[in-house]
Amino acid sequence: MQPFTERVVDAVGASGPLCVGIDPSPALLDAWGLNDDAEGLGTFGARCIEALAGLVPVVKPQVAFYERHGSAGVAALEALIGQAADAGLLVIADAKRGDIGSTADAYADAWLRGPLAVDALTVTPYVGLGALEPLFDAARATGRGVLVLVASSNPEGRTVQEARTTQGSSVQDALLGAIAALNTSGAPGAVGAVGAVVGATRAPPAVPLSTVGGVLLAPGVGAQGATAADVGRLFDGCRPGSVLPSASRSLLGGGPSQLSAAAERLRDDLAGALL
C-alpha cells in the first residue's frame, strides 16, 4: 500500500483539505431523528458517507460513540469503515489508544492489521512514545498511519502538554521532535508513518510543524473556535496536503440535508487559507 502520508497528500490534492468527524452522539442522533441504538448509528454513518463522498478526502469516526453500544456498536463502526473505503474516503479512527508491550501490539492488530483496520489511528503518548513502537512498526509495515496526540484543541490539556521536561523543552515540543526523528530514521516505511494531532486553537510550538514529516491532524475548527485563518497561520510552511483540519459538530449540527453544503464551504475556506 502507498504510505499513509502520500495517500493523504494525493487525496487532499484531489478533494481539498478537510477531515470531517463522524460523531453520532446522543444529541446528534436525536437531532437527526434517529434512535440512540446500533441501527441509528448505522443510518447516521451511511448518511454522512453519502453526503461527503467526493467532497472531502478523510472522515474521522469517534470510536467512543460506537463502543457505548457494545458489540452491535462496534459492528456498526466496522460497517462504516467499509462504506467509507468503498466511497474512496480515507478513515482515521479517533480512538486515542495508548499502552505498552503486548497490549500496544494488540491495538495494532485491531486497528492496523485486523478487521477494524483503518488508514490511521490516533494514539496518546503518555505511557511514553517508545512504548508505542509496536503501533509504529505496524503502520510502517502496512502503509497506514499513527497520529500522536501532541497538543489537543481543548484548553484543559495545556497544563500537561506545555509542562517543561527535565531537558527544558515543553512536553509537546519534545514529542514533535521525537516524531520528526522517527520519520527520518531510515527504517523501511518510516517516512511519514507517524504524524501528530495539533489543535488548530493552539499557538505555534517552538518546534516548527513543517519539520514533523507526517500528517498533521488539526481539530478545533468550528465549534471550538478555530477559523480557516487560524489554520493558515499555524501551519504556514507545512507540506501542501499534509495538514488535515478537522470539524465535526459545526458541520453535523445542521442535519444531513445541510452537511454537503456546509462541508464544501469550509473545505473551500481552508483551501484558500492553506495556499
Secondary structure, 3 states (H helix, E strand, C coil): CCCHHHHHHHHHHHHCCCEEEECCCHHHHHHCCCCCCHHHHHHHHHHHHHHHCCCCCEEEEECHHHHCCHHHHHHHHHHHHHHHHHCCCEEEEEEEECCCHHHHHHHHHHHHHCCCCCCEEEECCCCCHHHHHHHHHHHHHHCCEEEEEEECCCHHHHHHHCCECCCCCEHHHHHHHHHHHHHCCCCCCCCCCEEEEECCCCCCCCCCHHHCCCCEEECCECCCCECHHHHHHHCCCCCCCCEEEEECHHHHCCCHHHHHHHHHHHHHHHHHHCC
